[in-house]
Amino acid sequence: MFMDKYEQLAKLICPDVNITIADLETKFPPRNLNENAKVTRFAPSPTGFLHTGSLFASFVASKLAYDSNGVFYLRIEDTDTKREVKDSIKTLVEQLSLFNIKINEGYGIGGNYGPYIQSERSFIYNTVIYDMICKGLAYPCFCSQDELDKVREIQTANKERPGYYGKYAKCRNLTVDEAISKIKNGEPYVVRFKSTGNFENHINFHDQIRGDLNLSENDLDIVIRKSDGLPTYHFAHVCDDHFMHTTDVIRGEEWLPSVPIHVQLFKALNFPLPNYAHVPVIMKNDNGNRRKLSKRLDPEASVFYFVEKGYPTEALLIYLCTIANSNYEEFRLTTNNDNIDDFKLSYDKFSLDGALFDLEKINNISKDIIFKTPIDTLVDKVINWAKMYDNKLFDLINIDTEMFKKIMNFGKEDLQPRKDYYKYSDIYEHINYMYKEEYDNLICEETNYDKNLISKVCQLFKNDLLSKEPINKDTWFNHQKDIARNIGFAYNKKDMRDNNFAYMFSDYMAIIRLSLTKRKNAFDLVDIITTIGIDEVIRRLDLFI
Ligand code: GLU
């Protein structure tokens, strides 16, 4: 069979290819979806934990697919073997599910457009590369790292743009025969795209979030297949998002400068260009300086931070939704609806300047969510969390789960309801004194009250407790005021001045609180007393007396 030279070269570079792009198109037909349905994806590289910024991008992508009855799929981009971190695929998948990111198809799930991990997709990349070489759209490059470094030095000295382009793209001028003989000689090579672009030209590009942009055309002969035979990100992105029929490529803003390369590749391959949406990078206010949330500097750059601290996952998603769409916060407040599914995310409500990360806001949302969670659900969630991340709390709950439930309910019905916890890891410190076992080991907070005074107050309180009927929350307070006054605690400031009292009723309460909890701030005393029981109250008072 006659094979032209280009085809011979292609065969040499991709010896295993036995199908065509047309075959791939048949294998991966267009999806059968409604006209407006979005097909989006999350395409993490397995280089470590799930970054908070990646959770943001995946949240946006999954939400837009969900809102349009489309498809959100997971694709693992593992072509950078040097940066790969062991087990990170497993961690990524676990963390996505922990945050309730709804994945419809892809890695670990399956679907008609797989394999969903790039290292198993070489037959696709090579089929496309074969075709590109045959058409003169790609060529092998034999330049060594040393040669490339030299080119860069010259470009820097001449104040020129760095890169493999124009006169610097040496190997694009090799004849096919030369290339064939170099490969046959065993010279290592990469495959490059032969760009027809001119950097002086501009292209118009519409980003779904950033609007109309005018960018310089690409003229770089970028590497599409590395010497290890794996594709580069640029090339794999174009092949995968084409054959998986992604309608909207939603990814971090750091990819925006690469758009001209991608646009050109899509065009050269005659693949329709998908929509692009570049989501803002999450920034952090670092002593007045705005900078990117950093893996190295900021623990909250990893979603694990929120898991470990015990933030309800929906709180973080609600927060991410507020930074995604400026109208979401108002929706949530006016409808009093925390179900994100009921809000439709839209491109045109995106804020453009990098989203500023605000831990205080997350805390407030989280506090509110914890407060609103029905008690049984909350207790279950806390138990599950504590089992993994907080042994001390887990042990406490196991001593008396009913009591724990009661404690978690304290103050919920008050006129000004108590919202004590930002996150589950706040709970232990807040409640430990309620448990006898913990109380005995706690060190009492410092106090200025005289020992005799403390003893006197505790004695009085104890006697009263023993002589009274069950505690009535409505009258208890006033009753205490009266008995406290008998031993010299004034009702109020005026009473104090007029009668020359040394202490106020608040001092009396502070002493009782201290003796029952060993701390200055605690839950409502009636709640404490009725929960731990009279016997335990007496025992604690006796210790102080
Ligand atoms: N693997 C790329 C990354 O982790 C994906 C970018 C994209 O979504 O296209 O940054």
Boltz pocket constraint, residues with backbone or C-beta under 6 A from the ligand:
constraints:
  - pocket:
      binder: B
      contacts: [[A, 41], [A, 42], [A, 43], [A, 44], [A, 45], [A, 77], [A, 237], [A, 250], [A, 251], [A, 252], [A, 255]]
      max_distance: 6.0
